[in-house]
Amino acid sequence: MPDPPSPQDAAEAALRDECWDTVLSYADLCTVGSEAAVRLATEAFAHGMREVRAADAATACGTARRPSRLPRVPLLLTAVRTTAAAWEDDGRGHELDSGLRLWLGSDRAARYAGPPPRRPLALRGLKDMQAPDAELLWLADVEALPLPVVARRLGLDPATASDELAQVRELFRDRCRRGHLDAPPDARCRGYARLLDAVTRSPAADTPEDLTGHLATCPDCAEAAACLRPHGGGLPAALAAGVIGWGGLAYLERRRRAAEARLGAGRPAPGDDRADEPPDGGHKARVVRGGLLATAVLVSLLALTVSLMPFGDNAEDTAASTDTVDRRPAAAPDRTPPTADPQPSPDASRPSAGATAPAPGKTPERKDPDPEPQGTATPTASTEAPPEHDRDRHPAPDPGTTAPAPCRVRYDLVNQWPDGFQATVTVTTRGALDSWRVAWTFPDGQRIGQTWDAGHDQSGSRVTATAAEYNRSVPAGGRLAFGFLASWRGKNSPPDDFTLNGRRCEQ
């Protein structure tokens, strides 16, 4: 990872350590190359730091009304978006993602610069909360950090952090409910506002058909429905899409993967490298425990070695015993336990093709019960042709037998809302790949809108995802993964007929 910009003071240094990787992750989504991503992240970080200082100065002045502001992490992420808009205006748009450039010229981008009542509901709800509460909600739900890490970062008690997070989610819901009731878009939406509030209070409540139809045609009320369900899985997506804007759901998926990678590797979250250090004296205790454990292991190995040593009458007996151990198998053939069938087969004593009888005085070698070695794709060919009766009993494999599929695919529906959804595709390949192309068919006319970690092309119901520059190579037995946003109408059945480089995959 490239070096973050140099801090100007201790406060900025701490913020840089905590937030630089998140800023760079979103900047990478917004640009067409790693060098452009670093430049965009550096400019956005400097711009965001100026906003953080201005907000801190306004808070320190003790004004009558608390200034409305975002937590530090989403504030820096929105600074990436505004800096990208400045690049587009200054003639540097060729360094930005093409999808972002289209979005910057659309009505959806204009909402973030328009009057506050028309801005996304999640953005208004988060800015209307106290800074510590908003920070807790964002770090836990969007950044996907473990609660103990979030508690240490915010100075909370880890034992009560879960209860506080539940209260903050309810607080966010209340802010969004008030914002939706106070400024619904039109009279028809006002008629559904209170019904939507009642339905989303209970996770088990059924949604009336007329409300379902309204949510399918009204983006504003669909956005409110996602914000008003704090107990479902849609709240992180509502926060990311409403606050960040373009690429919010792709950023959310990246943060989830980063959190899973940290947990899998046993590494702490950024900014918490010293969180799990032992107190004074802990290092000494750990060294002492390690030394005792090593001593115990050595003693056990020594005892095992002594117990296995042969104790003959003389050196010749010992050498003979050792030679016998070297030449004899672990289990002699005459000690093999009987099989379940007490009557041996008539051909059981008949030697197989190519086998030779053991020489007199020599112990026969034990045969491996599995004639095919592990990891070998095809068995070793016999040097002699089997007799006719053996060929009848063990016919050659049918050359028309279907070979195993070169890949296995997993399709995960991450989130779904009335007119769209987010999904990921993970493919495990048997062989190594220099490049890849994954194709599938949508059964219900779904349309891809945006992808990450892959390019895409759609012709009718058939979609083809192609490798990005940084993930073309996949080792044998490795996995490739990418995600996308798409729209749907009426029904959203999972796709089928997956292929990898033109060859069908198992599902």
C-alpha positions in Angstrom: 0.0 0.0 0.0 1.4 3.5 -0.8 2.4 5.8 1.9 -0.3 8.2 3.2 0.3 11.9 3.1 2.4 13.4 5.9 0.4 14.7 8.9 0.6 18.2 10.2 0.0 17.4 13.8 -0.7 14.5 16.2 -4.5 14.6 15.7 -4.1 14.4 11.9 -1.5 11.6 12.3 -4.0 9.6 14.4 -6.8 10.2 11.9 -4.5 9.2 9.0 -3.6 5.9 10.7 -7.3 5.1 11.2 -8.8 6.3 7.9 -6.2 6.2 5.1 -6.9 2.7 3.9 -10.7 3.5 3.8 -10.1 6.6 1.8 -7.7 4.9 -0.6 -10.2 1.9 -1.0 -13.0 4.2 -2.2 -10.6 6.3 -4.4 -9.5 3.1 -6.1 -13.2 2.5 -7.0 -13.5 6.0 -8.4 -10.4 5.9 -10.7 -9.0 3.9 -13.6 -5.5 3.1 -12.1 -3.6 2.8 -8.9 -1.5 6.0 -9.4 -4.7 8.1 -10.0 -6.2 6.5 -6.9 -3.3 7.6 -4.8 -3.5 11.1 -6.1 -7.3 11.3 -5.6 -7.0 9.9 -2.1 -4.2 12.4 -1.1 -6.2 15.4 -2.4 -9.4 14.2 -0.8 -7.7 13.5 2.5 -6.3 17.0 2.7 -9.7 18.4 1.7 -11.5 16.3 4.3 -9.0 17.3 7.0 -9.9 21.0 6.4 -13.6 20.1 6.9 -12.9 18.2 10.1 -10.9 21.2 11.5 -13.6 23.6 10.5 -16.3 21.5 12.2 -14.2 21.1 15.3 -13.7 24.9 15.5 -17.4 25.5 15.1 -18.1 23.0 17.9 -15.5 24.7 20.2 -17.1 28.1 19.7 -20.1 26.9 21.7 -22.8 28.0 19.2 -26.4 27.8 20.3 -27.2 25.0 17.8 -24.9 22.0 17.3 -23.4 22.1 13.8 -24.7 19.3 11.5 -21.7 17.2 10.4 -20.8 13.7 9.4 -18.5 11.4 11.4 -14.9 11.5 10.3 -14.8 8.4 8.1 -17.9 9.2 6.0 -16.8 12.8 5.9 -13.5 11.8 4.3 -15.3 9.5 1.9 -17.6 12.2 0.7 -14.5 14.3 0.2 -13.3 11.7 -2.3 -16.6 12.2 -4.2 -16.4 16.0 -4.2 -12.7 15.9 -5.2 -13.6 13.6 -8.1 -16.3 16.1 -9.2 -13.7 18.8 -9.1 -11.4 16.6 -11.3 -14.3 16.3 -13.8 -14.8 20.0 -13.9 -11.0 20.7 -14.3 -10.6 18.4 -17.3 -9.1 15.5 -15.5 -12.2 13.2 -15.9 -10.3 10.8 -18.0 -8.6 9.5 -14.8 -12.0 8.7 -13.3 -14.2 5.6 -13.7 -16.6 5.9 -16.6 -19.6 5.0 -14.4 -18.7 7.7 -11.9 -18.4 10.2 -14.7 -22.0 9.4 -15.9 -23.2 9.5 -12.3 -21.7 13.0 -11.7 -23.8 14.4 -14.5 -27.0 12.8 -13.4 -29.9 14.0 -11.1 -28.8 11.5 -8.4 -25.5 13.4 -7.9 -27.4 16.7 -7.9 -29.3 15.6 -4.8 -26.2 15.8 -2.7 -25.7 19.4 -3.6 -29.3 20.4 -3.5 -31.5 21.7 -0.6 -31.2 19.6 2.6 -34.8 18.3 2.5 -34.2 16.6 -0.9 -30.9 15.0 0.0 -30.8 11.2 0.7 -32.6 10.2 3.9 -29.7 8.2 5.3 -27.4 11.2 4.9 -29.8 13.5 6.7 -30.4 11.0 9.5 -26.7 10.4 10.1 -25.9 14.1 10.2 -28.7 14.7 12.7 -27.2 12.4 15.3 -24.6 13.1 17.9 -21.1 12.5 16.6 -20.1 9.6 18.9 -23.4 7.8 18.1 -23.0 8.3 14.3 -19.4 7.1 14.5 -20.4 3.9 16.3 -23.1 3.2 13.8 -20.8 3.7 10.8 -17.8 1.8 12.1 -19.9 -1.2 13.2 -22.3 -1.5 10.2 -20.4 -0.1 7.2 -16.8 -0.6 8.1 -17.7 -4.0 9.5 -15.2 -3.7 12.4 -15.6 -6.0 15.4 -17.4 -4.4 18.3 -14.4 -4.8 20.7 -12.3 -2.8 18.2 -15.0 -0.2 17.8 -15.3 0.1 21.5 -11.6 0.6 22.1 -11.5 3.2 19.3 -14.4 5.2 20.7 -13.5 4.7 24.4 -16.6 2.6 25.1 -17.0 -0.3 27.5 -16.8 -3.5 25.3 -19.2 -5.3 27.6 -22.0 -2.8 26.8 -21.1 -1.9 23.3 -23.7 -4.3 21.8 -26.5 -2.7 23.7 -25.3 0.8 22.8 -25.2 -0.2 19.1 -28.8 -1.4 19.3 -29.9 1.9 20.9 -28.0 3.8 18.2 -29.7 1.9 15.4 -33.1 2.7 16.9 -32.0 6.4 17.2 -31.0 6.4 13.5 -34.4 4.9 12.7 -36.2 7.6 14.6 -34.2 10.4 12.8 -35.1 8.9 9.4 -38.7 8.4 10.4 -39.0 12.1 11.3 -37.2 13.2 8.2 -39.5 11.1 6.0 -42.7 12.3 7.7 -41.6 15.9 7.7 -40.8 16.1 4.0 -42.4 13.4 2.0 -42.1 14.0 -1.8 -45.8 14.2 -2.7 -49.3 13.7 -1.4 -49.4 10.0 -2.4 -46.2 9.3 -0.4 -47.7 11.1 2.6 -50.6 8.6 2.5 -48.1 5.7 2.8 -45.6 7.3 5.2 -47.3 6.3 8.5 -48.2 2.8 7.1 -44.5 2.3 6.2 -43.5 3.4 9.7 -45.8 0.8 11.3 -44.8 -2.0 9.0 -41.1 -1.5 9.4 -41.2 -1.4 13.2 -41.6 -5.2 13.5 -39.4 -7.6 11.5 -42.2 -10.1 11.3 -44.8 -7.7 10.0 -46.3 -8.4 6.5 -46.2 -5.7 3.9 -49.6 -4.9 2.4 -49.8 -5.4 -1.4 -50.6 -1.8 -2.1 -47.6 -0.6 -0.1 -45.4 -3.2 -2.0 -46.6 -1.8 -5.3 -45.9 1.8 -4.2 -42.3 0.9 -3.0 -41.7 -0.7 -6.4 -42.4 2.6 -8.2 -41.2 5.2 -5.7 -37.4 5.4 -5.1 -37.8 7.8 -2.2 -40.1 5.6 -0.2 -38.0 2.5 -1.1 -35.0 4.4 0.3 -37.0 5.2 3.5 -38.0 1.6 3.9 -34.4 0.5 3.9 -33.5 3.1 6.6 -36.5 2.3 8.8 -35.6 -1.4 9.2 -32.7 -1.4 11.7 -33.0 -5.1 12.5 -32.6 -6.3 8.9 -29.6 -6.7 6.7 -30.4 -3.7 4.6 -29.2 -0.9 7.0 -25.5 -1.0 6.1 -26.4 -0.8 2.4 -28.8 2.1 3.0 -26.1 3.9 4.9 -23.4 3.3 2.3 -25.6 4.1 -0.7 -27.2 7.1 0.9 -24.1 8.8 2.4 -21.4 8.0 -0.1 -23.5 7.9 -3.3 -21.9 6.4 -6.3 -20.1 3.1 -5.5 -21.4 3.0 -2.0 -22.5 -0.7 -2.2 -19.2 -1.7 -3.9 -17.3 0.1 -1.1 -19.4 -1.7 1.5 -18.5 -5.1 -0.1 -14.8 -4.2 -0.1 -14.9 -3.3 3.6 -16.6 -6.6 4.4 -14.0 -8.5 2.6 -11.2 -6.6 4.3 -12.8 -7.3 7.7 -13.0 -11.0 6.9 -9.4 -11.1 5.7 -8.2 -9.4 9.0 -10.2 -11.9 11.0 -8.9 -14.9 9.0 -5.3 -13.7 9.4 -5.7 -12.9 13.0 -4.6 -9.3 12.5 -6.2 -6.3 14.3 -8.1 -3.6 12.5 -6.2 -0.5 11.2 -5.4 1.9 14.0 -5.6 -0.8 16.7 -2.2 -2.5 16.2 -1.4 -2.1 19.9 -4.9 -2.8 21.2 -4.1 -6.4 22.2 -0.7 -5.8 23.7 -0.2 -7.4 27.1 0.2 -5.1 30.1 3.6 -4.5 31.8 5.2 -7.9 32.5 2.9 -9.7 30.0 5.8 -10.2 27.6 8.0 -11.8 30.3 5.2 -14.1 31.3 4.6 -15.1 27.7 8.3 -15.9 27.2 8.4 -18.0 30.4 5.3 -19.9 29.4 6.8 -20.5 26.0 10.1 -21.8 27.5 8.2 -24.2 29.8 6.2 -25.5 26.9 9.3 -26.1 24.8 11.0 -27.9 27.7 7.9 -30.2 28.1 7.9 -31.0 24.5 11.6 -31.9 24.5 11.2 -34.2 27.5 8.3 -36.0 25.9 10.3 -36.5 22.7 13.2 -37.9 24.7 11.0 -40.3 26.6 9.4 -41.5 23.4 12.8 -42.1 21.7 14.0 -44.1 24.7 10.9 -46.2 24.7 11.3 -47.1 21.0 15.0 -48.0 21.3 15.7 -51.9 20.8 17.4 -53.5 23.8 19.1 -56.7 22.4 21.8 -58.9 24.0 24.5 -57.6 21.8 25.2 -55.2 18.9 24.5 -57.9 16.2 21.0 -58.5 17.6 20.4 -54.8 17.6 21.5 -54.4 14.0 19.4 -57.4 12.9 16.4 -56.0 14.7 16.9 -52.7 13.0 17.3 -54.3 9.6 14.1 -56.2 10.2 12.2 -53.1 11.1 13.5 -51.3 8.0 12.5 -54.1 5.7 9.2 -55.3 7.2 6.0 -53.4 6.7 4.1 -51.8 9.5 1.5 -54.6 9.6 2.4 -58.2 8.4 0.0 -59.8 5.9 -0.8 -62.6 8.2 -2.1 -60.1 10.8 -4.5 -58.4 8.5 -8.0 -58.5 10.2 -10.6 -60.7 8.4 -13.0 -59.0 6.0 -16.8 -59.0 6.5 -17.2 -61.9 4.1 -16.0 -65.1 5.7 -15.9 -67.0 2.3 -13.0 -65.9 0.2 -13.6 -65.3 -3.5 -12.5 -68.2 -5.8 -10.0 -65.8 -7.5 -8.8 -64.3 -4.2 -5.6 -66.4 -4.2 -4.9 -65.8 -7.9 -2.2 -63.3 -8.5 -3.1 -60.2 -10.4 -1.6 -59.3 -13.7 2.0 -58.3 -13.6 2.5 -59.6 -10.0 5.4 -61.9 -9.2 5.6 -64.3 -6.3 8.0 -63.3 -3.5 11.4 -65.0 -3.3 11.8 -67.6 -0.6 13.0 -66.2 2.7 11.8 -62.7 1.9 8.9 -61.0 3.5 6.3 -60.0 0.9 5.7 -56.3 0.5 2.4 -54.9 1.7 0.1 -53.6 -1.1 -1.4 -50.2 -0.8 -5.2 -50.6 -0.5 -5.6 -47.5 -2.7 -3.7 -48.2 -6.0 -4.0 -44.6 -7.2 -1.6 -42.2 -5.4 -3.1 -39.0 -4.0 -3.0 -36.1 -6.3 -2.5 -38.2 -9.5 -5.0 -37.4 -12.2 -4.7 -40.8 -14.0 -3.6 -44.2 -12.7 -0.3 -45.6 -13.8 -0.6 -47.9 -16.8 0.1 -51.6 -16.3 3.1 -53.0 -18.2 1.3 -56.2 -19.1 -2.2 -56.7 -20.6 -4.7 -58.3 -18.1 -6.0 -61.7 -18.9 -9.4 -62.1 -20.6 -11.3 -63.0 -17.4 -9.9 -59.9 -15.6 -11.0 -57.7 -18.5 -14.5 -59.1 -18.1 -14.6 -58.5 -14.4 -13.0 -55.0 -14.6 -13.9 -53.5 -17.9 -12.1 -50.4 -19.1 -13.7 -47.1 -18.4 -16.2 -45.8 -20.9 -14.4 -43.2 -23.0 -17.7 -41.2 -23.2 -17.7 -40.7 -19.4 -18.2 -37.0 -18.5 -15.0 -35.4 -17.2 -15.3 -33.3 -14.0 -16.3 -29.7 -14.4 -13.3 -27.3 -14.5 -14.9 -25.0 -12.0 -17.5 -24.6 -9.3 -19.5 -21.4 -8.8 -21.3 -19.8 -5.9 -23.9 -17.1 -6.3 -24.8 -15.0 -3.2 -27.6 -12.5 -3.1 -26.2 -9.9 -0.6 -29.0 -7.5 -0.5 -32.3 -6.8 -2.3 -34.7 -3.8 -2.4 -37.9 -3.2 -4.4 -36.2 -2.4 -7.7 -32.6 -3.6 -7.4 -30.2 -6.0 -5.7 -26.6 -6.6 -4.9 -24.9 -10.0 -5.5 -21.5 -11.6 -5.6 -20.1 -14.5 -7.7 -17.3 -16.7 -6.5 -15.7 -19.2 -8.8 -13.3 -22.0 -7.8 -11.1 -23.2 -10.7 -9.4 -26.6 -11.0 -6.6 -25.3 -13.2 -4.5 -22.2 -13.3 -5.8 -19.2 -15.4 -3.9 -16.4 -17.1 -7.2 -14.6 -17.7 -10.9 -15.4 -17.1 -14.3 -14.8 -18.5 -17.4 -15.8 -16.5 -20.8 -15.9 -18.2 -24.3 -16.6 -16.9 -28.0 -16.2 -17.9 -30.6 -14.2 -16.0 -34.0 -16.0 -16.1 -36.2 -13.0 -15.2 -34.7 -10.2 -17.3 -32.5 -8.7 -14.7 -30.1 -5.9 -15.9 -26.6 -5.3 -14.6 -25.9 -1.7 -13.6 -22.5 -1.7 -12.0 -19.7 -4.3 -11.3 -16.6 -4.2 -9.2 -13.5 -6.4 -9.6 -14.6 -7.2 -13.1 -15.9 -5.6 -16.3 -19.2 -6.7 -17.8 -21.2 -6.9 -21.0 -24.8 -7.9 -21.3 -26.7 -9.0 -24.3 -30.3 -9.8 -23.5 -30.4 -12.2 -20.6 -26.8 -13.3 -21.1 -24.1 -11.6 -19.0 -20.3 -11.9 -19.4 -17.9 -10.7 -16.7 -14.3 -10.2 -17.6 -11.1 -10.0 -15.5 -9.7 -6.7 -14.3 -6.1 -5.9 -14.8 -5.1 -6.8 -11.2 -6.9 -10.1 -10.9 -6.4 -11.9 -14.2 -4.1 -14.6 -12.9 -5.7 -17.3 -10.7 -3.7 -20.3 -9.4 -4.9 -23.9 -9.7 -7.5 -24.5 -7.0 -7.8 -20.8 -6.4 -10.8 -18.6 -6.4 -11.9 -15.5 -8.3 -14.7 -13.2 -7.0 -16.6 -10.1 -8.1 -19.8 -8.3 -7.3 -22.4 -6.3 -9.1 -25.6 -4.2 -8.7 -28.6 -5.0 -10.9 -32.2 -4.1 -11.3 -35.2 -6.5 -11.4 -39.0 -6.4 -11.9 -41.6 -8.9 -10.7 -39.3 -11.8 -9.9 -35.6 -12.1 -9.1 -34.6 -15.8 -9.6 -30.9 -16.7 -9.3 -29.0 -17.0 -12.6 -28.0 -20.3 -14.1 -25.8 -21.7 -16.9 -22.6 -20.4 -15.5 -19.4 -20.9 -17.7 -15.8 -20.2 -17.1 -13.9 -19.4 -20.4 -16.7 -21.1 -22.3 -16.7 -24.3 -20.1 -19.7 -25.1 -17.9 -19.3 -24.8 -14.1 -20.9 -26.8 -11.3 -23.3 -24.9 -9.1 
